Amino acid sequence: MSDTPPKAGEPVVTPLRVVIALCLFAPFVALLWVGSYADVNPRFIGIPFFYWYQMLWVLVSTVLTMTAYQLWQRDQRARKGGAAK
């Protein structure tokens, strides 16, 4: 690997961007793997697991998406600040 900075428009993989990708990818894996939650028990206030698990992921997905957005904004500010030096 060289120490030269990437050119404008060149894709860069950083640990922060990997975290962003994981935040956005986790809900897809959790909800597309239906076999992991296709069950009635445990019930939560009378609601079968299958339903409350999916509703919980609506909230979790919102938090993960907001986190990914904040991290992306931080990454973009850092890139612009680094390019100005």
trRosetta pair geometry for C-beta under 8 A, 3 or more apart (Angstrom, degrees):
i j d omega theta_ij theta_ji phi_ij phi_ji
5 82 7.7 176 -133 145 138 115
6 10 4.1 -142 176 81 108 127
6 11 7.9 -109 -168 73 152 25
6 12 5.1 -145 8 -76 162 110
7 10 4.7 92 60 -21 73 125
8 83 8.0 66 -88 -127 94 138
12 17 7.3 145 102 -10 74 154
13 17 5.9 -130 -146 76 48 131
13 18 6.8 58 -176 -56 91 93
14 17 4.8 95 52 7 76 101
14 18 7.2 -134 96 -6 42 85
14 75 7.2 165 61 -133 139 119
15 18 5.5 -52 -150 32 36 115
15 19 6.6 38 152 -19 66 101
16 19 5.7 -52 -153 34 34 112
16 20 6.6 38 147 -20 64 103
16 71 5.9 -172 -176 180 97 109
16 74 7.3 -120 -165 93 144 109
16 75 5.2 171 118 -85 136 112
17 20 5.3 -45 -147 33 39 117
17 21 6.4 42 152 -20 65 101
17 75 6.5 92 -67 -124 82 159
18 21 5.7 -51 -150 35 33 112
18 22 6.5 33 151 -19 64 104
19 22 5.7 -53 -148 36 32 111
19 23 6.4 37 152 -23 65 103
19 71 6.3 -122 97 -164 112 164
20 23 5.7 -53 -152 32 31 113
20 24 6.6 17 155 -8 64 109
20 68 4.7 102 -149 -146 74 87
20 71 5.1 -158 -80 96 97 128
20 72 5.7 94 -126 -65 143 86
20 75 7.4 -55 -41 -17 144 147
21 24 6.0 -65 -150 43 31 104
21 25 5.8 22 157 -17 69 118
22 25 5.7 -61 -132 43 29 107
22 26 6.0 46 166 -42 66 100
23 26 6.4 -39 -144 10 21 115
23 64 4.3 179 -171 -176 85 91
23 65 7.2 163 145 -75 106 30
23 67 5.4 -139 -139 87 149 108
23 68 4.0 -173 94 -65 135 103
23 71 7.4 141 6 25 152 141
24 27 7.7 -59 -175 26 33 99
24 28 8.0 23 142 -7 61 111
24 64 7.0 172 -73 139 36 109
24 65 6.9 75 -101 -101 75 69
24 68 5.3 75 -51 -106 92 166
25 28 5.7 -63 -164 37 49 113
25 29 6.3 41 148 -18 80 107
26 29 5.9 -60 -149 38 33 108
26 30 6.0 28 159 -18 69 112
26 64 6.1 -128 56 -141 122 161
27 30 5.6 -58 -141 41 32 111
27 31 6.0 9 168 -3 69 114
27 57 5.8 128 -137 -179 93 108
27 60 6.9 163 -91 101 99 98
27 61 4.2 51 -94 -100 150 105
27 64 6.4 -177 -35 59 107 148
28 31 6.5 -71 -142 46 22 94
28 32 5.6 9 169 -10 65 120
29 32 6.3 -61 -129 43 21 101
29 33 6.1 13 170 -14 60 115
30 33 6.6 -67 -149 36 17 103
30 36 7.7 -95 -155 76 54 141
30 57 5.9 -179 110 -117 130 133
30 60 8.0 -25 72 94 167 141
31 34 7.8 20 170 -75 46 67
31 54 6.7 81 -123 -121 105 83
31 57 5.7 154 -68 139 109 165
33 36 4.7 33 124 1 106 119
33 37 7.8 93 100 4 77 90
34 37 6.7 -87 -160 53 42 80
34 38 5.2 51 154 -51 83 113
35 38 5.7 -42 -120 15 29 118
37 49 6.4 -144 -169 137 82 102
37 50 6.1 132 141 -114 88 54
37 53 4.5 -150 -160 109 140 165
37 54 7.5 153 121 -49 148 76
38 50 6.1 37 -131 -104 39 111
39 48 7.8 -158 115 177 49 98
39 49 5.2 -1 87 66 84 135
39 50 6.4 173 57 -55 36 87
40 43 7.1 -11 154 -68 75 91
40 48 4.5 -64 -146 -139 64 113
40 49 6.2 111 153 22 14 93
40 50 6.8 -28 -90 -8 41 105
41 48 7.6 -60 -55 -145 33 74
41 49 6.0 17 110 -19 12 124
42 49 5.6 89 53 -74 47 114
43 46 5.9 5 167 -125 125 14
43 47 6.3 150 -163 64 79 37
43 48 6.0 -43 -106 -98 84 37
43 49 6.8 -95 -81 -41 39 71
44 47 5.3 -30 68 57 76 95
44 49 7.4 97 -7 -92 94 56
44 52 4.7 -43 45 22 127 179
47 51 5.3 -103 174 80 104 119
47 52 4.7 108 108 -49 123 110
48 51 5.4 83 69 12 80 100
48 52 7.3 180 87 1 38 90
49 52 6.3 -69 -137 47 30 95
49 53 5.5 35 167 -27 70 113
50 53 6.4 -58 -147 31 15 112
50 54 7.1 9 157 -12 54 109
51 54 6.1 -62 -155 36 31 106
51 55 6.4 24 154 -14 68 109
52 55 5.4 -54 -143 42 40 112
52 56 6.1 49 154 -26 68 102
53 56 5.7 -52 -150 32 28 114
53 57 6.7 28 151 -19 61 105
54 57 5.6 -54 -153 34 34 112
54 58 7.2 47 146 -29 62 92
55 58 5.5 -36 -159 14 41 117
55 59 7.5 35 148 -8 62 97
56 59 6.0 -58 -164 38 40 107
56 60 6.1 34 145 -15 72 111
57 60 5.1 -52 -133 45 42 112
57 61 5.6 49 161 -26 70 104
58 61 6.0 -53 -145 35 23 111
58 62 6.7 27 151 -22 57 105
59 62 5.7 -53 -153 30 32 114
59 63 6.7 27 153 -14 65 104
60 63 5.8 -56 -152 38 33 109
60 64 6.2 30 153 -17 67 109
61 64 5.6 -55 -141 41 31 110
61 65 6.0 32 158 -20 66 107
62 65 5.9 -56 -145 37 26 109
62 66 6.4 25 156 -16 63 108
63 66 5.8 -56 -147 38 30 110
63 67 6.3 31 153 -20 64 108
64 67 5.6 -53 -146 37 31 113
64 68 6.3 34 154 -20 65 105
65 68 5.6 -50 -145 36 32 112
65 69 6.4 34 154 -20 63 104
66 69 5.7 -53 -149 35 31 113
66 70 6.5 30 154 -17 64 105
67 70 5.8 -55 -148 37 31 109
67 71 6.3 28 155 -15 65 108
68 71 5.8 -57 -146 40 30 111
68 72 6.2 34 153 -23 65 107
69 72 5.6 -53 -147 34 30 113
69 73 6.5 32 153 -20 64 102
70 73 5.7 -51 -150 33 32 112
70 74 6.5 33 151 -18 64 104
71 74 5.5 -52 -149 36 34 113
71 75 6.3 37 151 -21 66 105
72 75 5.5 -51 -147 35 32 113
72 76 6.4 31 155 -18 65 104
73 76 5.9 -55 -148 36 30 109
73 77 6.4 31 154 -18 64 105
74 77 5.8 -55 -148 36 30 110
74 78 6.3 30 153 -19 64 107
75 78 5.7 -57 -149 37 30 111
75 79 6.4 29 154 -19 65 106
76 79 5.7 -52 -146 36 33 111
76 80 6.4 30 157 -16 65 106
77 80 5.9 -57 -148 39 30 108
77 81 6.1 29 154 -17 65 110
78 81 5.7 -57 -144 41 29 111
78 82 6.1 28 157 -19 65 109
79 82 5.7 -55 -142 38 29 110
79 83 6.3 29 157 -21 63 108
80 83 5.8 -54 -145 34 30 111
80 84 6.6 32 155 -25 62 106
81 84 6.0 -55 -152 28 31 112
81 85 7.4 38 152 -30 60 98
82 85 6.1 -47 -161 14 37 114
